[in-house]
Amino acid sequence: MELALAGNPNVGKSVLFTRLTGVGVITANYPGTTVEYYEGKVKFLGMTITVVDLPGTYSLAGNTEDERVATDLLYDRNPHTVIAVLDATRLERNLTFLFELIESGHNVVVALNMYDALRKMRSAIDIEPLERILQVPVVPTVATKGEGIDTLLYTAVQMRRRSNFKVRYDSHIEAMISELSQMAEEEDWRPIPLRAVALRLLSGDPRIMSKASSEMAKRAELLREQFKAKHGEDVVVHILRDKFGEAGRVAREVLVPAAKARKGARLGSDPTLTPLTGIPILIAVLAGLFFVLVYGGGAIEGVLVGAYEDAVRGFVEDLEAGASSQVLKGVIEGVYLSIDAMLALVIPYIFVFYVFLSVLEDSGYIVRVALLMDRVMHRLGLHGRAVLPLMVGLGCNVPAVLATRVMGSRRERLILAALITMAVPCSAQTAIIMGSVGKYAGAVWALAIYVILAALLFGIGIILHKSIGFEPTGLIVEVPDIRMPSGKQTAIKTYVRIKEFLMIAFPLLLVGSIILEVLLSAGALEGFVKLAGPFTTTVLGLPAVVSIALLFGLLRKEMALQMLMVLFGTTNLAIALSPEQMFVYALVMAVFMPCLATIAVLVKEFGVRSTILLSIASISLAIALGAVAKLLLGA
């Protein structure tokens, strides 16, 4: 059996999906797109049930790529039940999407999520009248606490049904629907109901138009033109107005209003949206993230590395002493140092970052940052939604580049991609900054790197905006109420992200460390060091062997610091580098050429030419910054 979760963004759909399926989920891109959807399995009543989490969308009209993917997934998979996840505190706004699901002929079960927030507003929804009106089962849920999940799943499996509910459209629209429905009877439109076919034809849905006969398509186009000539507006506008009117009527019948409580909720969240208070709050949040990374990550690193070295170092030394060759000794040392570097770098700092990011996401704060920064982003030729890919870029540049699709034009996407690759440090680069400069040189030195990167972000954005002139598109985003994140949900999201990261990063680090130790033992890298070393020493003021770490950093950013630890044979970089040299190295790696995975995505999204230009620009900028820092600091 197959269930699909559908709903608007920010209704708690992903939390509900996690509650239903746990952490063993599959992430996939819909064919021909970069839009992700999630799929998981759950055992219930002796059945194995597949649960598909559709992309969050406001409509099945197919106006955006997310909407098209959600519509296509529903059509292609034709799930047994569609669980419509609605925000109970925004019932009227969410009902319009539910109407589309019902009109499309799906077996629908409604999950009234965030019901605890509705109770805090001292409000309620009369479930029985709502079920009677919509003719579908309705289950109140609180996904963050697991309330109503079992009832929802049982209802979706045993009590699903197709509704006969119809939106009351204008009499002229109903007449056109009737005419097109009669024409559609002559063709096979299963599983889409004929009424839904007629409505989509009137709305100009390209998928339905392409499947319709030429006679039906021409008739639908003629009816749209006649309606516009008679009423002075497009029929789509009228259809939407009728849906919102119907949603308002249904909401008034079943919802007990709580105006005072709602006003209090808005007042409580306003400070995050008003620049006078919102900017200081944002600075405080970023400062909190910075200090948690420096001191929290450092504390975790000290515990992990100390315990590992105490437990393993003696055993490793005995193995190396008994090794029959330098190559075997290099393999043993490579394995030991790769694990040591992973414990010193990836787990402490990236773990702390992902916990912080999950809390910001689940609290609803990141969406507020997008709205708060809209005016600032316009100065860079972007809009507030650009903040979301920039925030994602703090985790990894690969999904951040893919997330640039939220922008309205290629030029906006190109500007945003340049900012992400040259001025937004991913979690691996953050680990480099914190694991070297922050730990050994001090928090002030690490903070200086972030200040430089922030200045670069605005400088590059303004330059690109002026040189690629255009009018940025506007921002329309729904802002959820601030809510308390779920500890369990945060733990699950952090686990999934760390697991995916380790599955990719650790094998590369392990193999890279072994290869590096073997090559060093065999003296095979002396030629490369002789060639690149003078440049590294003269221009950047760094030891010649650092050129090897820079080379490995092209594969994955975290390897740039881990290989440094392997080269020097210790995780205590203060033995090999001065604070000034650590600063130069971390600054160069924060701006240096994107890793191979990011380059591959850039080629796919923007083409070879744009990717080469971005790579050359980032390398040149990184070397220039490193050279200037070396001169100023005397590294």
C-alpha positions in Angstrom: 0.0 0.0 0.0 1.2 3.5 -0.8 0.4 6.8 1.0 1.4 10.3 0.0 1.8 13.3 2.2 0.8 16.6 0.5 0.5 20.1 1.9 1.7 23.7 1.9 5.2 24.6 3.0 5.7 25.0 6.7 2.7 22.9 7.9 4.9 20.3 9.7 4.8 17.8 6.9 8.4 16.7 7.2 8.0 16.2 11.0 4.9 14.0 10.3 6.8 12.0 7.7 9.6 11.4 10.1 7.1 10.3 12.8 5.5 7.8 10.4 8.7 6.4 8.9 11.6 7.0 11.3 15.0 7.7 9.9 15.3 4.9 7.2 14.2 7.1 4.3 15.3 7.4 0.7 16.0 10.8 -0.9 15.5 11.0 -4.6 15.3 13.6 -7.3 12.2 13.5 -9.6 13.4 12.5 -13.1 14.5 15.4 -15.1 14.5 17.9 -12.2 16.5 18.9 -9.1 13.4 18.7 -6.9 13.8 16.2 -4.1 11.2 14.1 -2.5 11.4 11.5 0.3 10.2 8.0 0.5 10.0 5.6 3.5 8.4 2.4 4.7 6.4 1.6 7.8 5.0 -1.7 9.1 1.3 -1.5 10.1 -1.5 -4.0 10.6 0.6 -6.7 8.9 1.3 -4.5 5.8 4.4 -2.8 4.5 3.2 0.7 3.6 5.3 3.1 1.4 5.0 6.7 2.4 5.9 9.4 -0.1 6.6 12.9 1.1 5.6 15.3 -1.8 7.4 18.7 -2.2 5.6 21.4 -0.2 3.3 23.3 -2.6 0.5 25.8 -2.5 -1.3 24.4 -5.6 -1.4 21.6 -8.1 -1.6 24.0 -11.0 2.0 23.5 -11.9 3.2 27.1 -11.8 6.5 26.2 -10.2 8.8 23.2 -10.5 7.8 22.0 -7.0 4.2 22.2 -7.9 4.8 20.3 -11.2 6.7 17.6 -9.4 4.0 17.2 -6.7 1.3 17.0 -9.4 3.3 14.5 -11.5 4.1 12.3 -8.5 0.4 12.2 -7.6 -0.5 11.3 -11.2 2.3 8.8 -11.8 2.2 7.0 -8.4 -1.6 7.3 -7.9 -1.3 6.5 -4.2 -4.1 4.6 -2.4 -4.5 7.5 0.1 -3.4 11.1 0.1 -2.9 12.5 3.5 -3.6 16.3 3.2 -1.5 18.0 6.0 -3.2 21.3 7.0 -2.0 23.9 9.5 -4.9 24.0 12.0 -4.0 27.6 12.8 -4.4 28.6 9.2 -7.4 26.5 8.2 -8.9 28.9 5.6 -5.7 29.4 3.7 -4.9 25.6 3.6 -8.4 24.5 2.6 -7.9 25.7 -1.0 -5.2 23.2 -1.6 -7.3 20.5 0.0 -10.1 21.3 -2.5 -7.7 20.7 -5.4 -6.8 17.3 -4.0 -10.5 16.4 -3.6 -11.3 17.7 -7.1 -8.5 15.5 -8.5 -10.3 12.4 -7.3 -7.9 11.2 -4.7 -8.9 9.2 -1.6 -8.1 11.9 1.0 -7.6 11.9 4.7 -7.0 15.2 6.4 -4.4 15.7 9.1 -5.1 18.9 11.1 -1.6 19.4 12.2 -0.2 21.9 14.8 -3.4 21.4 16.8 -1.6 22.2 20.0 -0.9 25.7 18.7 -4.6 26.1 18.0 -5.4 25.0 21.6 -2.9 27.6 22.9 -4.9 30.2 21.0 -7.9 29.0 23.0 -9.6 28.1 19.7 -10.9 24.8 18.3 -12.2 23.2 15.1 -15.5 21.2 15.2 -14.3 18.0 13.6 -17.7 16.4 12.9 -19.1 19.3 10.9 -15.9 19.6 9.0 -16.0 15.9 8.1 -19.6 16.2 7.1 -18.9 19.2 4.8 -15.7 17.8 3.2 -16.9 14.2 3.2 -13.5 12.9 4.2 -12.0 11.8 7.5 -10.3 14.5 9.6 -7.7 13.7 12.3 -6.2 16.3 14.6 -2.4 15.8 15.0 0.6 17.3 16.8 3.4 15.8 14.8 6.2 17.2 17.1 4.7 15.3 20.0 3.4 12.3 18.1 -0.2 13.0 19.0 -2.8 11.5 16.6 -0.2 9.7 14.5 -1.5 6.1 15.1 -5.1 7.3 14.5 -4.1 9.1 11.3 -2.3 6.0 10.0 -5.2 3.7 10.8 -7.6 6.1 9.2 -5.5 6.4 6.1 -5.4 2.6 5.7 -8.9 1.6 6.8 -11.2 4.6 6.4 -10.1 6.4 3.3 -12.7 7.4 0.9 -13.3 9.6 -2.2 -15.3 12.7 -1.5 -18.2 14.1 -3.5 -17.5 17.6 -2.1 -17.6 20.3 -4.8 -16.6 23.9 -4.7 -19.5 26.2 -5.6 -18.3 28.1 -8.7 -20.0 30.9 -10.6 -22.9 29.6 -12.7 -21.0 30.6 -15.9 -18.0 28.6 -14.8 -20.2 25.6 -13.9 -21.7 25.7 -17.4 -18.3 25.6 -19.0 -17.2 22.8 -16.7 -20.3 20.8 -17.7 -19.7 21.3 -21.4 -16.0 20.3 -21.2 -16.9 17.3 -18.9 -19.3 16.0 -21.6 -16.6 16.3 -24.2 -14.1 14.5 -22.0 -16.5 11.5 -21.6 -15.3 10.4 -25.1 -11.7 10.0 -23.9 -10.0 7.9 -21.2 -8.8 10.3 -18.5 -8.6 7.8 -15.6 -7.7 8.2 -12.8 -8.5 12.0 -13.1 -12.2 12.8 -12.7 -13.9 14.5 -15.6 -14.7 17.5 -13.5 -11.0 17.9 -12.6 -10.1 17.6 -16.3 -12.5 20.4 -17.2 -11.2 22.7 -14.5 -7.6 22.1 -15.5 -8.5 22.7 -19.2 -10.1 26.0 -18.2 -7.0 26.9 -16.1 -4.7 26.1 -19.1 -2.8 23.3 -17.4 -0.2 22.4 -20.0 -0.1 18.7 -19.1 -3.9 18.3 -19.5 -3.9 20.5 -22.6 -1.3 18.3 -24.3 -3.3 15.1 -23.6 -6.6 16.6 -24.8 -7.8 16.2 -28.3 -7.3 19.3 -30.5 -11.1 19.9 -30.5 -11.2 19.9 -26.7 -8.2 22.1 -26.4 -9.5 24.6 -28.9 -12.9 24.7 -27.2 -11.3 25.3 -23.8 -9.3 28.2 -25.2 -12.4 29.7 -26.8 -14.3 29.4 -23.6 -11.5 31.2 -21.7 -11.4 34.0 -24.2 -15.2 34.4 -24.1 -15.2 34.5 -20.3 -12.5 37.2 -20.3 -14.3 39.3 -22.8 -17.5 39.1 -20.8 -16.2 39.5 -17.3 -13.0 41.5 -17.8 -10.8 39.0 -16.0 -9.2 35.6 -16.6 -11.3 32.6 -15.6 -8.4 31.4 -13.4 -8.8 34.5 -11.2 -12.5 33.8 -10.9 -11.9 30.1 -10.1 -9.4 31.0 -7.4 -11.7 33.7 -5.9 -14.5 31.1 -5.7 -12.2 28.6 -4.0 -11.1 31.2 -1.4 -14.7 32.2 -0.8 -15.7 28.5 -0.3 -12.7 28.1 2.1 -13.8 31.1 4.1 -17.4 29.8 4.3 -16.2 26.3 5.5 -13.8 27.8 8.0 -16.4 30.1 9.5 -18.8 27.2 10.0 -16.3 25.0 11.9 -13.7 27.4 13.5 -14.2 29.0 16.9 -12.3 32.3 16.5 -9.8 33.6 19.0 -8.9 37.1 17.9 -7.2 38.1 21.1 -5.0 35.1 21.3 -4.1 35.4 17.6 -3.1 39.1 18.1 -1.0 38.0 21.1 0.8 35.4 18.9 1.5 38.0 16.2 2.8 40.5 18.7 5.1 37.9 20.2 6.8 37.2 16.9 6.9 40.7 15.5 10.4 41.6 16.9 12.0 39.0 14.6 10.5 40.8 11.5 11.0 44.4 12.4 14.5 45.7 11.3 15.0 47.7 14.5 14.8 44.6 16.7 15.1 41.8 14.0 18.7 42.7 13.0 20.0 42.7 16.6 18.2 39.3 17.1 19.8 38.0 13.9 23.3 39.1 15.0 22.7 37.5 18.4 21.7 34.2 16.7 24.7 34.2 14.4 27.0 35.2 17.3 25.5 32.3 19.3 26.2 29.9 16.4 29.8 31.2 16.2 30.6 30.7 19.9 28.8 27.4 20.2 30.9 26.2 17.3 34.2 27.5 18.8 33.7 26.4 22.4 31.1 23.6 22.0 32.9 22.0 19.1 36.3 22.5 20.8 35.1 20.8 24.0 33.7 17.8 22.1 36.9 17.5 20.1 39.1 17.5 23.2 37.0 14.6 24.7 36.9 12.5 21.5 40.5 12.9 20.5 41.9 12.5 24.0 40.0 9.2 24.5 40.9 7.9 21.0 44.6 8.6 21.3 44.8 7.2 24.8 43.1 4.0 23.7 44.7 3.4 20.3 48.1 5.1 20.0 50.1 2.5 21.8 48.6 -0.3 19.8 49.3 1.6 16.5 52.9 2.1 17.4 53.3 -1.6 18.1 51.8 -2.4 14.7 54.1 0.1 12.9 57.1 -1.3 14.7 56.3 -4.8 13.4 55.5 -3.6 9.8 57.6 -5.3 7.2 57.8 -2.3 4.9 57.5 1.5 4.7 54.4 1.1 2.6 52.6 -1.0 5.2 53.7 1.4 7.9 52.2 4.2 5.8 48.9 2.3 5.5 48.7 1.8 9.3 49.6 5.5 10.0 47.1 6.6 7.3 44.2 4.7 8.9 45.1 5.9 12.4 45.4 9.6 11.3 42.2 9.5 9.2 40.1 8.4 12.2 41.9 10.9 14.4 41.2 13.7 12.0 37.5 12.7 11.6 37.1 12.8 15.4 39.0 16.1 15.7 37.2 17.9 12.8 34.1 16.4 11.3 32.2 15.1 14.2 32.6 18.0 16.7 32.1 21.0 14.5 29.8 19.6 11.8 27.7 17.9 14.4 27.2 21.1 16.4 26.4 23.0 13.2 23.7 20.6 12.1 22.1 20.6 15.5 21.9 24.4 15.4 20.6 24.4 11.8 17.8 22.0 12.7 16.7 24.1 15.6 16.6 27.2 13.4 14.6 25.3 10.7 12.1 23.7 13.0 11.5 26.9 15.0 10.4 28.8 11.8 13.1 31.4 12.2 14.9 30.9 8.9 11.8 31.9 6.9 11.7 35.1 9.0 15.3 35.8 8.2 14.4 35.7 4.5 11.7 38.3 5.0 13.9 40.4 7.3 16.8 40.5 4.8 14.6 41.1 1.7 15.6 44.8 1.4 19.3 44.1 1.9 19.2 41.3 -0.7 17.7 43.7 -3.3 21.0 45.7 -3.1 22.7 42.5 -4.4 20.2 42.1 -7.2 18.3 39.3 -5.3 15.4 39.1 -2.9 14.9 37.7 0.6 14.3 34.1 -0.6 18.0 34.1 -1.5 18.8 33.8 2.2 17.5 30.2 2.2 20.2 28.9 -0.3 22.8 31.0 1.6 21.8 29.3 4.8 21.8 25.9 3.2 25.3 26.7 1.9 26.5 26.9 5.4 25.9 23.2 5.5 26.9 22.2 2.0 27.4 24.1 -1.2 26.0 21.3 -3.4 22.3 21.5 -2.3 22.7 25.3 -1.9 23.5 25.6 -5.7 20.5 23.4 -6.5 18.4 25.6 -4.2 19.1 28.7 -6.3 16.2 27.5 -8.4 14.0 29.4 -6.0 15.1 32.6 -7.7 13.1 34.0 -10.6 15.8 34.3 -13.3 19.0 32.8 -14.5 20.9 36.0 -13.7 19.7 36.0 -10.1 20.7 32.3 -9.8 24.1 33.1 -11.3 24.7 35.9 -8.8 23.6 33.7 -5.9 25.7 30.7 -7.0 28.8 33.0 -7.2 28.1 34.2 -3.6 27.6 30.7 -2.4 30.8 29.3 -3.9 33.1 32.3 -3.0 31.7 33.8 0.2 29.6 31.2 2.1 31.7 28.7 4.0 30.2 25.2 4.0 30.3 23.0 7.1 33.6 21.5 6.0 35.1 25.0 5.6 33.7 26.0 9.0 35.4 23.0 10.5 38.7 24.1 8.9 38.2 27.6 10.4 37.2 26.4 13.8 39.5 23.4 13.9 42.6 25.4 13.2 42.2 29.2 13.7 39.4 29.0 16.3 41.1 26.3 18.4 44.7 27.4 18.2 44.8 31.1 17.3 41.6 32.2 19.2 38.0 33.2 18.6 39.0 36.7 17.5 41.1 35.4 14.6 38.2 33.1 13.5 35.7 35.9 13.7 38.0 38.1 11.5 37.7 35.4 8.7 33.9 35.6 8.9 33.9 39.4 8.8 36.1 39.2 5.7 33.7 36.7 4.1 30.7 38.8 4.9 32.4 41.8 3.3 33.2 39.7 0.3 29.6 38.5 0.0 28.2 42.1 -0.2 31.1 43.3 -2.3 30.8 40.5 -4.9 27.0 40.8 -4.9 27.0 44.6 -5.5 29.7 44.3 -8.3 27.7 41.5 -10.1 24.4 43.4 -9.6 25.9 46.5 -11.2 27.6 44.6 -14.0 24.6 42.4 -14.8 21.8 44.9 -14.5 18.3 43.7 -14.0 15.2 44.2 -11.9 15.0 41.5 -9.1 11.7 39.7 -8.7 9.6 40.2 -5.6 9.3 38.0 -2.5 6.1 36.3 -1.5 6.5 33.9 1.5 4.3 32.6 4.2 5.7 33.3 7.7 4.9 30.6 10.3 4.6 31.4 14.0 7.7 30.9 16.1 7.4 27.4 17.7 9.5 25.3 20.1 11.5 22.7 18.1 11.1 19.1 18.9 14.1 17.5 20.6 13.5 14.2 18.9 13.0 15.7 15.5 16.2 17.7 15.9 18.1 14.6 16.9 16.7 12.6 13.9 17.5 15.3 11.3 21.0 15.7 12.7 21.5 12.0 12.6 20.4 11.7 9.0 22.6 14.6 7.9 25.7 13.4 9.8 25.1 9.9 8.5 25.0 11.0 4.9 28.0 13.2 5.4 30.1 10.5 7.0 29.1 7.9 4.3 30.6 10.2 1.7 33.4 11.9 3.6 35.0 9.1 5.7 35.7 6.7 2.9 37.3 9.5 0.9 39.3 10.6 3.9 40.4 7.0 4.7 41.5 6.2 1.1 43.1 9.7 0.7 45.0 9.4 4.0 46.4 5.9 3.0 47.3 7.1 -0.5 49.0 10.2 1.0 51.0 8.2 3.6 52.1 5.6 0.9 53.1 8.4 -1.5 55.0 10.2 1.2 56.7 7.0 2.3 57.7 6.3 -1.3 58.8 9.9 -1.9 56.4 10.2 -4.8 55.2 13.7 -3.9 58.5 15.4 -3.7 58.2 16.5 -7.3 54.9 18.2 -6.7 56.2 19.9 -3.6 59.2 21.2 -5.4 57.0 22.5 -8.2 54.2 24.1 -6.1 56.2 24.7 -2.8 58.0 27.9 -3.8 54.7 29.5 -4.7 53.1 28.4 -1.5 56.0 29.6 0.6 56.7 32.9 -1.2 53.1 34.1 -1.9 51.2 32.7 1.0 54.0 32.3 3.6 53.1 28.6 4.3 55.3 25.5 4.5 55.9 23.9 1.1 54.0 20.7 2.0 50.8 22.6 2.5 50.5 22.6 -1.3 49.6 18.9 -1.0 46.7 19.7 1.4 45.4 22.4 -1.0 45.4 19.8 -3.8 43.4 17.3 -1.7 41.0 20.1 -0.8 39.8 20.1 -4.4 38.2 16.7 -3.8 36.4 17.6 -0.6 37.0 20.7 1.5 37.3 18.9 4.8 40.2 16.9 3.4 42.3 20.1 3.2 42.6 20.3 6.9 42.6 16.5 7.6 45.4 16.0 5.1 47.3 18.8 6.9 47.1 16.8 10.1 48.3 13.7 8.2 51.2 15.6 6.7 52.3 17.0 10.0 51.6 13.7 11.8 49.5 15.4 14.5 46.1 17.0 15.2 47.9 19.7 17.2 48.6 22.2 14.3 50.1 24.7 16.7 53.2 22.6 16.6 53.7 23.1 12.8 52.0 26.5 12.1 51.9 29.9 13.7 48.6 31.6 14.3 49.2 33.9 11.4 49.9 30.9 9.1 46.7 29.2 10.3 44.8 32.4 9.5 46.2 32.6 6.0 45.5 29.0 5.3 41.9 29.0 6.6 41.1 32.2 4.7 42.5 30.8 1.4 40.5 27.5 1.9 37.3 29.5 2.8 37.3 31.2 -0.7 39.3 28.6 -2.7 37.9 26.7 -5.7 34.7 24.7 -5.1 35.1 21.0 -4.4 34.5 18.6 -7.3 30.9 17.8 -6.2 30.0 21.5 -6.3 31.7 21.9 -9.7 29.7 19.0 -11.1 26.4 20.7 -10.0 27.5 24.1 -11.3 28.2 22.5 -14.7 24.8 20.9 -14.7 23.0 24.1 -13.6 24.9 26.8 -15.4 27.1 25.2 -18.1 30.8 24.7 -18.5 31.7 28.3 -19.4 30.1 29.8 -16.3 31.6 27.2 -14.0 35.1 27.8 -15.4 34.7 31.5 -14.8 33.5 31.0 -11.3 36.3 28.6 -10.5 39.0 31.0 -11.9 37.5 33.9 -10.0 37.4 32.0 -6.7 41.0 30.7 -7.1 42.3 34.2 -8.0 40.4 35.8 -5.1 41.6 33.2 -2.6 45.3 33.6 -3.6 45.0 37.4 -3.6 43.4 37.4 -0.1 46.0 35.0 1.2 48.9 37.1 -0.3 47.5 40.3 1.3 46.9 38.6 4.7 50.5 37.2 4.5 51.9 40.7 3.9 49.8 42.4 6.6 50.4 39.7 9.2 54.0 38.8 8.3 53.1 35.1 8.1 
